Amino acid sequence: MSEMYVNPVDALLDPDNDENIVLYNEKNEPVEFIQIAIISLNKNLYPILLPATPMEGVGEGEALVFVIAEVDGENALLLESDDAVIDAVFEDYYRLLREAGVDVD
């Protein structure tokens, strides 16, 4: 029996889902990511995802920032490339961690 496809955006936005997210790279190969957080910033949602296995061009323990955007009438995850936005997302994430009492360096 094959697994039912779940849209990664729907999976991320499901508060009961803490499973890893599977995205497909440019070679249409599945890449699994661990959900870290979703940050709301400037009316956009930015998921922070950590590759579950080593990924070329991404350092060990380095998370990636995506943006949820509409593509062809459907929500999709796009890799965020604007360094200023990425910095702002992580700044807000670390602020939330500190507010929750988590010690961040």
CNS distance restraints for C-alpha pairs under 8 A (distance, minus, plus):
assign (resid   6 and name CA) (resid  10 and name CA) 7.05 0.50 0.50
assign (resid   6 and name CA) (resid  11 and name CA) 6.57 0.50 0.50
assign (resid   7 and name CA) (resid  11 and name CA) 6.25 0.50 0.50
assign (resid   8 and name CA) (resid  12 and name CA) 6.07 0.50 0.50
assign (resid   8 and name CA) (resid  21 and name CA) 6.12 0.50 0.50
assign (resid   8 and name CA) (resid  22 and name CA) 6.85 0.50 0.50
assign (resid   8 and name CA) (resid  23 and name CA) 7.15 0.50 0.50
assign (resid   8 and name CA) (resid  76 and name CA) 7.82 0.50 0.50
assign (resid   8 and name CA) (resid  77 and name CA) 7.62 0.50 0.50
assign (resid   9 and name CA) (resid  13 and name CA) 6.15 0.50 0.50
assign (resid   9 and name CA) (resid  68 and name CA) 7.28 0.50 0.50
assign (resid   9 and name CA) (resid  75 and name CA) 6.66 0.50 0.50
assign (resid   9 and name CA) (resid  76 and name CA) 6.34 0.50 0.50
assign (resid   9 and name CA) (resid  77 and name CA) 6.67 0.50 0.50
assign (resid  10 and name CA) (resid  14 and name CA) 6.10 0.50 0.50
assign (resid  11 and name CA) (resid  17 and name CA) 6.29 0.50 0.50
assign (resid  11 and name CA) (resid  21 and name CA) 7.31 0.50 0.50
assign (resid  12 and name CA) (resid  17 and name CA) 7.07 0.50 0.50
assign (resid  12 and name CA) (resid  21 and name CA) 7.50 0.50 0.50
assign (resid  12 and name CA) (resid  35 and name CA) 7.62 0.50 0.50
assign (resid  12 and name CA) (resid  47 and name CA) 7.87 0.50 0.50
assign (resid  18 and name CA) (resid  35 and name CA) 7.06 0.50 0.50
assign (resid  19 and name CA) (resid  34 and name CA) 7.53 0.50 0.50
assign (resid  19 and name CA) (resid  35 and name CA) 7.57 0.50 0.50
assign (resid  20 and name CA) (resid  32 and name CA) 6.36 0.50 0.50
assign (resid  20 and name CA) (resid  33 and name CA) 5.46 0.50 0.50
assign (resid  20 and name CA) (resid  34 and name CA) 4.80 0.50 0.50
assign (resid  20 and name CA) (resid  35 and name CA) 6.17 0.50 0.50
assign (resid  21 and name CA) (resid  32 and name CA) 5.67 0.50 0.50
assign (resid  21 and name CA) (resid  33 and name CA) 5.09 0.50 0.50
assign (resid  21 and name CA) (resid  34 and name CA) 6.40 0.50 0.50
assign (resid  21 and name CA) (resid  35 and name CA) 6.95 0.50 0.50
assign (resid  22 and name CA) (resid  30 and name CA) 6.13 0.50 0.50
assign (resid  22 and name CA) (resid  31 and name CA) 5.52 0.50 0.50
assign (resid  22 and name CA) (resid  32 and name CA) 4.46 0.50 0.50
assign (resid  22 and name CA) (resid  33 and name CA) 6.20 0.50 0.50
assign (resid  23 and name CA) (resid  30 and name CA) 5.66 0.50 0.50
assign (resid  23 and name CA) (resid  31 and name CA) 5.27 0.50 0.50
assign (resid  23 and name CA) (resid  32 and name CA) 6.41 0.50 0.50
assign (resid  23 and name CA) (resid  33 and name CA) 7.66 0.50 0.50
assign (resid  24 and name CA) (resid  28 and name CA) 5.10 0.50 0.50
assign (resid  24 and name CA) (resid  29 and name CA) 5.19 0.50 0.50
assign (resid  24 and name CA) (resid  30 and name CA) 4.50 0.50 0.50
assign (resid  24 and name CA) (resid  31 and name CA) 5.75 0.50 0.50
assign (resid  25 and name CA) (resid  29 and name CA) 5.49 0.50 0.50
assign (resid  25 and name CA) (resid  30 and name CA) 6.58 0.50 0.50
assign (resid  25 and name CA) (resid  31 and name CA) 6.79 0.50 0.50
assign (resid  31 and name CA) (resid  51 and name CA) 7.46 0.50 0.50
assign (resid  31 and name CA) (resid  52 and name CA) 7.98 0.50 0.50
assign (resid  32 and name CA) (resid  51 and name CA) 6.14 0.50 0.50
assign (resid  32 and name CA) (resid  52 and name CA) 5.52 0.50 0.50
assign (resid  32 and name CA) (resid  53 and name CA) 7.34 0.50 0.50
assign (resid  33 and name CA) (resid  49 and name CA) 5.71 0.50 0.50
assign (resid  33 and name CA) (resid  50 and name CA) 5.24 0.50 0.50
assign (resid  33 and name CA) (resid  51 and name CA) 4.40 0.50 0.50
assign (resid  33 and name CA) (resid  52 and name CA) 4.96 0.50 0.50
assign (resid  34 and name CA) (resid  49 and name CA) 5.60 0.50 0.50
assign (resid  34 and name CA) (resid  50 and name CA) 5.02 0.50 0.50
assign (resid  34 and name CA) (resid  51 and name CA) 6.23 0.50 0.50
assign (resid  34 and name CA) (resid  52 and name CA) 5.79 0.50 0.50
assign (resid  35 and name CA) (resid  47 and name CA) 7.71 0.50 0.50
assign (resid  35 and name CA) (resid  48 and name CA) 6.70 0.50 0.50
assign (resid  35 and name CA) (resid  49 and name CA) 5.06 0.50 0.50
assign (resid  35 and name CA) (resid  50 and name CA) 6.67 0.50 0.50
assign (resid  36 and name CA) (resid  47 and name CA) 7.54 0.50 0.50
assign (resid  36 and name CA) (resid  48 and name CA) 5.43 0.50 0.50
assign (resid  36 and name CA) (resid  49 and name CA) 5.51 0.50 0.50
assign (resid  36 and name CA) (resid  50 and name CA) 6.84 0.50 0.50
assign (resid  37 and name CA) (resid  47 and name CA) 5.78 0.50 0.50
assign (resid  37 and name CA) (resid  48 and name CA) 5.24 0.50 0.50
assign (resid  37 and name CA) (resid  49 and name CA) 7.33 0.50 0.50
assign (resid  37 and name CA) (resid  93 and name CA) 7.68 0.50 0.50
assign (resid  38 and name CA) (resid  45 and name CA) 6.43 0.50 0.50
assign (resid  38 and name CA) (resid  46 and name CA) 5.40 0.50 0.50
assign (resid  38 and name CA) (resid  47 and name CA) 4.15 0.50 0.50
assign (resid  38 and name CA) (resid  48 and name CA) 6.02 0.50 0.50
assign (resid  39 and name CA) (resid  45 and name CA) 5.72 0.50 0.50
assign (resid  39 and name CA) (resid  46 and name CA) 5.05 0.50 0.50
assign (resid  39 and name CA) (resid  47 and name CA) 6.27 0.50 0.50
assign (resid  39 and name CA) (resid  48 and name CA) 7.70 0.50 0.50
assign (resid  39 and name CA) (resid  89 and name CA) 6.44 0.50 0.50
assign (resid  39 and name CA) (resid  92 and name CA) 7.34 0.50 0.50
assign (resid  39 and name CA) (resid  93 and name CA) 6.77 0.50 0.50
assign (resid  40 and name CA) (resid  44 and name CA) 5.69 0.50 0.50
assign (resid  40 and name CA) (resid  45 and name CA) 4.63 0.50 0.50
assign (resid  40 and name CA) (resid  46 and name CA) 6.26 0.50 0.50
assign (resid  41 and name CA) (resid  45 and name CA) 6.42 0.50 0.50
assign (resid  41 and name CA) (resid  46 and name CA) 7.39 0.50 0.50
assign (resid  41 and name CA) (resid  89 and name CA) 7.15 0.50 0.50
assign (resid  44 and name CA) (resid  67 and name CA) 7.10 0.50 0.50
assign (resid  44 and name CA) (resid  68 and name CA) 7.06 0.50 0.50
assign (resid  45 and name CA) (resid  67 and name CA) 5.90 0.50 0.50
assign (resid  45 and name CA) (resid  68 and name CA) 5.71 0.50 0.50
assign (resid  46 and name CA) (resid  65 and name CA) 6.32 0.50 0.50
assign (resid  46 and name CA) (resid  66 and name CA) 5.39 0.50 0.50
assign (resid  46 and name CA) (resid  67 and name CA) 4.51 0.50 0.50
assign (resid  46 and name CA) (resid  68 and name CA) 6.39 0.50 0.50
assign (resid  46 and name CA) (resid  89 and name CA) 7.19 0.50 0.50
assign (resid  47 and name CA) (resid  65 and name CA) 5.91 0.50 0.50
assign (resid  47 and name CA) (resid  66 and name CA) 5.32 0.50 0.50
assign (resid  47 and name CA) (resid  67 and name CA) 6.40 0.50 0.50
assign (resid  47 and name CA) (resid  68 and name CA) 7.61 0.50 0.50
assign (resid  48 and name CA) (resid  63 and name CA) 6.36 0.50 0.50
assign (resid  48 and name CA) (resid  64 and name CA) 5.68 0.50 0.50
assign (resid  48 and name CA) (resid  65 and name CA) 4.69 0.50 0.50
assign (resid  48 and name CA) (resid  66 and name CA) 6.41 0.50 0.50
assign (resid  49 and name CA) (resid  63 and name CA) 5.44 0.50 0.50
assign (resid  49 and name CA) (resid  64 and name CA) 5.36 0.50 0.50
assign (resid  49 and name CA) (resid  65 and name CA) 6.47 0.50 0.50
assign (resid  49 and name CA) (resid  66 and name CA) 7.64 0.50 0.50
assign (resid  50 and name CA) (resid  61 and name CA) 7.07 0.50 0.50
assign (resid  50 and name CA) (resid  62 and name CA) 6.56 0.50 0.50
assign (resid  50 and name CA) (resid  63 and name CA) 4.28 0.50 0.50
assign (resid  50 and name CA) (resid  64 and name CA) 6.20 0.50 0.50
assign (resid  51 and name CA) (resid  55 and name CA) 6.68 0.50 0.50
assign (resid  51 and name CA) (resid  62 and name CA) 7.90 0.50 0.50
assign (resid  51 and name CA) (resid  63 and name CA) 6.88 0.50 0.50
assign (resid  51 and name CA) (resid  64 and name CA) 7.98 0.50 0.50
assign (resid  54 and name CA) (resid  58 and name CA) 7.46 0.50 0.50
assign (resid  54 and name CA) (resid  59 and name CA) 7.85 0.50 0.50
assign (resid  54 and name CA) (resid  60 and name CA) 6.68 0.50 0.50
assign (resid  55 and name CA) (resid  59 and name CA) 7.68 0.50 0.50
assign (resid  58 and name CA) (resid  62 and name CA) 6.27 0.50 0.50
assign (resid  64 and name CA) (resid  79 and name CA) 7.54 0.50 0.50
assign (resid  65 and name CA) (resid  79 and name CA) 6.29 0.50 0.50
assign (resid  65 and name CA) (resid  80 and name CA) 5.66 0.50 0.50
assign (resid  65 and name CA) (resid  86 and name CA) 6.36 0.50 0.50
assign (resid  65 and name CA) (resid  89 and name CA) 7.80 0.50 0.50
assign (resid  66 and name CA) (resid  77 and name CA) 6.03 0.50 0.50
assign (resid  66 and name CA) (resid  78 and name CA) 5.32 0.50 0.50
assign (resid  66 and name CA) (resid  79 and name CA) 4.32 0.50 0.50
assign (resid  66 and name CA) (resid  80 and name CA) 4.87 0.50 0.50
assign (resid  67 and name CA) (resid  77 and name CA) 5.69 0.50 0.50
assign (resid  67 and name CA) (resid  78 and name CA) 5.34 0.50 0.50
assign (resid  67 and name CA) (resid  79 and name CA) 6.35 0.50 0.50
assign (resid  67 and name CA) (resid  80 and name CA) 5.87 0.50 0.50
assign (resid  68 and name CA) (resid  75 and name CA) 6.32 0.50 0.50
assign (resid  68 and name CA) (resid  76 and name CA) 5.58 0.50 0.50
assign (resid  68 and name CA) (resid  77 and name CA) 4.83 0.50 0.50
assign (resid  68 and name CA) (resid  78 and name CA) 6.46 0.50 0.50
assign (resid  69 and name CA) (resid  75 and name CA) 5.50 0.50 0.50
assign (resid  69 and name CA) (resid  76 and name CA) 5.45 0.50 0.50
assign (resid  69 and name CA) (resid  77 and name CA) 6.42 0.50 0.50
assign (resid  69 and name CA) (resid  78 and name CA) 6.95 0.50 0.50
assign (resid  70 and name CA) (resid  74 and name CA) 5.24 0.50 0.50
assign (resid  70 and name CA) (resid  75 and name CA) 4.47 0.50 0.50
assign (resid  70 and name CA) (resid  76 and name CA) 5.96 0.50 0.50
assign (resid  71 and name CA) (resid  75 and name CA) 6.15 0.50 0.50
assign (resid  71 and name CA) (resid  76 and name CA) 6.17 0.50 0.50
assign (resid  80 and name CA) (resid  85 and name CA) 7.74 0.50 0.50
assign (resid  80 and name CA) (resid  86 and name CA) 7.01 0.50 0.50
assign (resid  81 and name CA) (resid  86 and name CA) 7.50 0.50 0.50
assign (resid  82 and name CA) (resid  86 and name CA) 6.27 0.50 0.50
assign (resid  83 and name CA) (resid  87 and name CA) 6.04 0.50 0.50
assign (resid  84 and name CA) (resid  88 and name CA) 6.18 0.50 0.50
assign (resid  85 and name CA) (resid  89 and name CA) 6.10 0.50 0.50
assign (resid  86 and name CA) (resid  90 and name CA) 6.30 0.50 0.50
assign (resid  87 and name CA) (resid  91 and name CA) 6.01 0.50 0.50
assign (resid  88 and name CA) (resid  92 and name CA) 6.17 0.50 0.50
assign (resid  89 and name CA) (resid  93 and name CA) 6.15 0.50 0.50
assign (resid  90 and name CA) (resid  94 and name CA) 6.05 0.50 0.50
assign (resid  91 and name CA) (resid  95 and name CA) 6.17 0.50 0.50
assign (resid  92 and name CA) (resid  96 and name CA) 6.22 0.50 0.50
assign (resid  93 and name CA) (resid  97 and name CA) 6.32 0.50 0.50
assign (resid  94 and name CA) (resid  98 and name CA) 6.17 0.50 0.50
assign (resid  94 and name CA) (resid 104 and name CA) 6.88 0.50 0.50
assign (resid  95 and name CA) (resid  99 and name CA) 6.20 0.50 0.50
assign (resid  96 and name CA) (resid 100 and name CA) 6.24 0.50 0.50
assign (resid  97 and name CA) (resid 101 and name CA) 6.45 0.50 0.50
assign (resid  97 and name CA) (resid 102 and name CA) 5.17 0.50 0.50
assign (resid  97 and name CA) (resid 103 and name CA) 7.48 0.50 0.50
assign (resid  97 and name CA) (resid 104 and name CA) 7.31 0.50 0.50
assign (resid  98 and name CA) (resid 102 and name CA) 5.08 0.50 0.50
assign (resid  98 and name CA) (resid 103 and name CA) 6.22 0.50 0.50
assign (resid  98 and name CA) (resid 104 and name CA) 6.76 0.50 0.50
